[in-house]
Amino acid sequence: MKDQLDFMTQSVTSGKMTRREFMGKTAALGISAAVAGSMFARAAEAAGPVKGGTLKLGSIGGGSTDSLDPAVAASQVPYHNLYQFGETLVNVTPEGGIENRVAESVEASADAKTWTFKIRKGVEFHNGKPVTAEDVMRTMERHSNEDSKSGALGIMRGIESMKADGDNFVVSLTTPNADLPYLMADYHLMIQPDGGFDNPAAGIGSGAYMLEADEPGVRHMWKKNPNYWDDSRGHVDEVEIVVINDATARMAALQSGQVHIANRVEPKVAGLLDRAPNLTVRNAAGPGHYVFIMHCDTAPFDNNELRLALKYAINREEMVDKVLRGYGSVGNDMPVNAAYPLFDDSIPQRPFDPAKAAEHYKKSGHDGSPITLRVSDVAFPGALDAAQLFQQSANAAGIPLELKREPGDGYWSEVWNAQPFCASYWGGRPVQDQMYSTAYLSTADWNDTRFKREDFDKLLFAARGELDEAKRKALYSQMGMMVRDEGGLICPMFNDFIEATSSKVQGWVVDSTGDTMAGKWSHKCWLA
């Protein structure tokens, strides 16, 4: 039988046997469908990329108010749309390194204060115009502008000046920063013609796919860019992103073949899906975290005693067990974990302590009125279950937590970063400087906890300029403790990224740096 199987797998690899033929012949040999499906997938992937077809993603995180403007992308569907049409100067690799994209090379001065990005020749925008250093500079100027409301505004703060010098984009920093290339990989910083000043939501970039249909809250269609510069990426003819916010409907669409990939698989169904024929569950541990965020400048959350009461009133272990079901780890009320370089693992873990929660609640002087936590199932998989567990443990400590369920459509524009207490998530960032600059710097547009502390900002800037790793680690440790003990973040858990794919999807790469291969699924995958 081994000789027969070897012959059949070689036939698949050489393109001489279809999946249907392979499954039929292996069934005749008494091999189960699950085992045969796995054998076929390995053989098909060994054949290398297959060109053509339409690759479909069923995604959570889409709404009728979504835009193609990279500056305002805040949830999964806008995030994935950006990676269809756009490219950044560099990418972060699955291993945590830097890969040059629009930039052909990156060089730093000895003090890491001046960085030169040489722009790759032969890269064109979808409108036929070449990508120039001037376009790059204009893109960065737009994201540095307060009016853009860019999610990258915080990380642009450290730039003193920038210029286009021939084929080079040159950045001068106020303080040294060895992590600058990682900041330039931020998904908001997709290079656009003239920086996107004329029409930021046009969906025109230099990426592998061009806009075909844009129906916010419903679907988005993209077709292969015939002039794309990188032959190793973008294997399919078309990409379709279907908005399916309901988790059950999203999994049903995958099982029925309506889509090839489904993101944000709920941990409670992951095991069941993985046992289904022709499906594979993919998971990657990393910096992503599920959170409850409080505005530090809005009553009653402007009282740190109340914030501490809520932090001690949450049972993290219970949430990891019941919500994540093994696909994640306990959080500690700061946005970094062991996935980050220079993480300080000696910081004490905050326990669930109802007595201490009650003590802080009494000290807060709160009047006993209901504390409203807004939540939606689009906030993160299992958000409603997590909120209910939080309500139960808080009530046991005498804290009157009340839940308000919000609709998914509009959650990211009308609740997150708008209401003072809500459920949310962060995908994390490759380095601590980027995470803190994006969401905790006083002037960051995405400072969703309204944590604005001059002493914290000074530590952040000092860490950027500190080239001694031990000293830099100590600064990051101080920052983490400050957010943990005085900030508005309640971080009960760090989540794995969990997706499920059809057996037709080949070329999948485990990537812990972001949701669904960090947005590169349509670049690197193909259809068997």
C-alpha positions, -999 to 999 in steps of 0.1 A, spaced: 0 0 0 29 23 7 40 22 -30 5 30 -41 3 60 -17 37 73 -28 26 70 -64 -6 89 -58 10 117 -38 36 122 -65 8 124 -90 -9 151 -70 24 170 -67 30 168 -104 -6 179 -111 -17 146 -127 -43 137 -101 -73 158 -88 -84 159 -53 -116 139 -61 -95 112 -77 -71 111 -48 -99 109 -22 -116 81 -41 -85 60 -45 -74 64 -8 -110 55 3 -107 23 -16 -75 15 3 -94 20 36 -79 54 45 -101 78 64 -112 110 48 -94 131 74 -61 114 69 -64 114 31 -73 151 32 -42 159 51 -20 138 28 -35 156 -2 -29 190 13 8 182 19 13 169 -16 -5 198 -32 15 223 -12 47 207 -22 39 214 -58 43 252 -51 20 281 -59 -9 276 -83 -20 307 -102 -56 317 -106 -90 314 -90 -109 336 -65 -98 334 -28 -125 343 -4 -123 354 33 -152 355 56 -144 382 81 -157 397 113 -152 435 119 -170 451 89 -196 478 90 -215 502 68 -193 531 79 -160 514 69 -136 534 47 -106 525 25 -87 554 41 -57 538 57 -56 564 84 -89 554 100 -88 516 97 -97 502 131 -112 467 127 -105 435 107 -122 442 74 -106 476 68 -73 461 79 -75 433 54 -87 457 26 -55 478 32 -33 448 25 -51 442 -8 -43 475 -24 -15 489 -3 21 483 8 42 498 35 79 506 33 87 474 51 70 444 65 76 425 98 83 389 90 66 360 109 100 355 126 100 391 138 125 405 114 122 432 88 115 426 51 120 454 26 89 461 4 84 496 -11 118 504 4 146 485 -14 170 491 15 171 507 49 202 523 65 206 541 98 232 565 111 255 553 139 233 570 165 201 557 150 187 593 147 188 595 109 172 568 87 174 565 49 149 544 30 158 538 -6 127 535 -27 125 505 -50 124 512 -87 98 496 -109 70 499 -83 38 514 -97 6 527 -83 -26 512 -97 -31 545 -117 1 537 -136 23 563 -119 56 553 -104 60 553 -66 85 580 -56 102 592 -25 79 622 -27 48 600 -25 63 583 6 71 617 22 36 630 15 21 598 30 40 603 62 30 640 63 -7 631 61 -4 606 90 15 632 110 -14 657 106 -38 659 135 -67 663 110 -61 629 95 -72 612 128 -46 586 118 -41 555 140 -4 560 133 -3 595 147 13 584 179 43 567 162 49 597 140 54 620 170 91 612 173 100 625 138 118 658 138 120 662 100 117 642 68 125 648 32 126 632 -3 161 632 -16 162 617 -51 152 580 -47 156 582 -9 132 590 19 152 604 48 139 606 83 155 626 112 143 617 147 142 639 178 158 610 197 175 578 185 152 549 178 166 515 168 130 503 162 120 528 135 117 502 107 91 484 128 71 516 132 72 521 94 56 487 90 24 499 107 -6 490 85 -19 525 85 12 537 66 3 523 32 20 544 6 -5 564 -16 -2 587 -46 7 621 -32 1 606 2 -36 603 -3 -43 640 2 -66 642 -28 -87 611 -21 -75 590 9 -103 565 5 -97 558 -33 -82 524 -26 -53 531 -49 -19 519 -38 9 497 -51 -3 464 -37 -10 431 -54 -47 437 -59 -68 465 -74 -103 476 -63 -132 460 -82 -162 465 -58 -165 483 -25 -197 476 -6 -190 485 31 -206 461 55 -213 436 28 -183 427 6 -152 439 -11 -138 426 -44 -102 429 -56 -86 418 -89 -50 409 -96 -27 439 -103 -11 430 -137 18 453 -130 26 441 -95 63 442 -90 67 410 -69 61 377 -87 64 357 -55 32 372 -41 -4 375 -53 -12 342 -68 -50 344 -73 -69 363 -99 -94 377 -75 -99 382 -38 -133 386 -21 -137 397 15 -172 389 27 -184 407 58 -198 380 82 -199 395 117 -219 367 132 -195 339 144 -220 310 137 -228 323 102 -191 328 95 -182 292 104 -212 279 84 -200 299 53 -166 281 56 -181 247 61 -204 251 31 -176 264 8 -189 299 5 -156 311 18 -121 295 20 -109 312 51 -127 324 83 -110 346 108 -117 350 145 -127 315 152 -142 312 186 -122 289 209 -153 270 219 -158 257 184 -122 255 173 -118 218 183 -150 208 166 -140 226 134 -106 210 134 -122 176 133 -144 184 103 -133 170 70 -115 193 46 -110 220 73 -79 230 93 -78 253 123 -47 275 124 -36 292 156 -6 314 165 2 328 200 14 364 200 8 399 212 -29 401 206 -50 409 237 -87 411 246 -95 440 269 -120 462 288 -110 498 285 -118 527 309 -114 564 300 -91 578 327 -105 613 322 -142 605 326 -162 599 358 -163 575 375 -132 561 359 -111 592 366 -108 577 401 -78 553 403 -93 535 433 -123 526 412 -101 514 383 -81 493 407 -113 478 422 -124 467 387 -89 453 380 -89 432 411 -125 421 405 -118 402 373 -111 365 374 -85 361 346 -78 324 350 -116 317 347 -117 337 315 -87 320 299 -103 286 308 -139 294 298 -135 319 270 -101 311 254 -102 273 262 -64 270 260 -59 293 230 -42 321 250 -28 331 284 -35 353 314 -30 391 310 -17 416 336 -34 449 328 -6 461 305 -5 456 267 28 436 265 37 400 272 65 376 266 59 379 228 77 413 230 115 418 230 127 432 264 96 420 283 101 420 321 87 387 333 94 397 370 65 421 371 40 405 397 9 390 383 -23 407 395 -45 381 411 -83 379 414 -89 393 448 -126 401 457 -116 414 492 -90 438 477 -115 448 450 -141 457 477 -115 476 497 -105 498 466 -142 502 457 -150 515 492 -120 539 490 -132 552 457 -163 567 473 -185 556 444 -222 562 450 -233 526 442 -250 534 409 -246 509 381 -213 510 362 -221 504 326 -198 482 305 -207 483 268 -200 451 249 -207 435 215 -199 402 200 -177 420 174 -154 433 202 -136 399 203 -147 362 201 -164 354 234 -168 390 244 -203 386 257 -193 355 277 -163 373 291 -184 404 301 -209 382 319 -181 365 338 -167 399 347 -201 410 359 -205 380 381 -171 384 397 -175 421 402 -209 418 417 -194 392 441 -170 420 453 -199 444 457 -193 463 425 -225 470 406 -214 462 370 -241 465 344 -238 453 308 -251 470 278 -251 450 246 -243 472 215 -250 463 179 -220 452 158 -226 477 130 -210 509 141 -193 495 172 -159 506 161 -170 541 152 -196 549 179 -186 528 209 -148 521 209 -127 552 216 -160 571 222 -177 555 252 -159 555 286 -161 518 293 -162 491 267 -149 458 255 -122 459 228 -92 441 214 -57 449 203 -38 429 178 -5 440 194 25 454 177 60 439 169 79 461 195 70 478 228 77 513 215 51 509 187 24 495 211 29 523 237 33 550 210 1 540 193 -22 537 223 -6 552 255 13 583 244 -6 613 256 -10 627 221 -18 595 203 -52 596 185 -58 560 195 -52 565 232 -84 547 239 -80 547 277 -73 585 278 -42 577 298 -23 610 295 8 613 317 37 635 310 60 613 331 50 582 311 57 601 278 92 610 291 99 574 298 87 564 264 110 590 247 139 580 269 134 543 260 135 552 223 168 569 227 184 542 249 206 519 229 217 498 260 192 469 261 194 464 298 186 500 305 159 501 278 143 470 293 142 487 327 125 517 312 99 495 296 93 478 329 86 511 346 61 520 318 44 486 321 40 490 359 26 525 354 0 514 330 -8 483 351 -13 502 384 -25 536 372 -39 532 337 -74 525 323 -66 491 308 -81 459 321 -63 432 302 -75 398 314 -60 377 286 -37 374 256 -54 356 228 -41 333 201 -50 343 165 -73 315 154 -84 310 118 -99 281 100 -92 273 63 -105 250 36 -82 222 24 -81 241 -9 -60 268 8 -23 262 4 8 282 14 -4 291 49 23 305 71 20 307 109 24 344 118 20 356 153 24 393 144 -12 398 133 -47 386 124 -49 360 95 -12 358 86 -8 395 96 -30 404 66 -8 386 41 -31 356 34 -40 368 -1 -4 376 -9 11 342 1 -17 317 -2 -31 300 -33 -59 276 -42 -50 239 -47 
